[in-house]
Amino acid sequence: MNKLCKYPGCLNLETKNGYCEIHQIIGNKIEMQNKINKEKYNQKKLNGMHSNIQYRQNDIYRRSPIWQNIRKIILSKQKECQKCGSSENLEIHHVVPPKGDRDLFYNFSNLIVLCSNCHSKITAYQNGVGGIKIKKLKF
């Protein structure tokens, strides 16, 4: 039984890969793009899982009174994002992700102040899902 071409709105019968002769080239491109998108999605999903594991490893330190004090000290001294200069929604960023390393988590020289927007972009870059590099910080 012959099926219709997979191209939206086409009423021709499929010949190969689910597309008619007219839409064969376009169909191949669509299939290739879908394959690339699926690979990118799977990679992002894997990177997200990896970053969630790292986040959980640091969670015990993040909840500690030591971290709360360090955070207050840093935010009282640095009142703007070291990337863009914004003074809104400031957060503390670990330059080198501690991945459960207590000493690295609390190390002042590994901490910078970023706004939530820059923080999410830099973290995305570190996790391999786009974002921006940490460079040209405002000191």
ABEGO torsion letter per residue (X at the ends): XBBBBABBGBABBBABGGBBAAAAAAAAAAAAAAAAAAAAAAAAAAAAAAAAAAAAAAAAAAABAAAAAAAAAAAAABABBAAAGBABGBBBBBABBAGGBAAAAABAAABBBBBAAAAAAAAAAAAGAEEBBBBGBBX
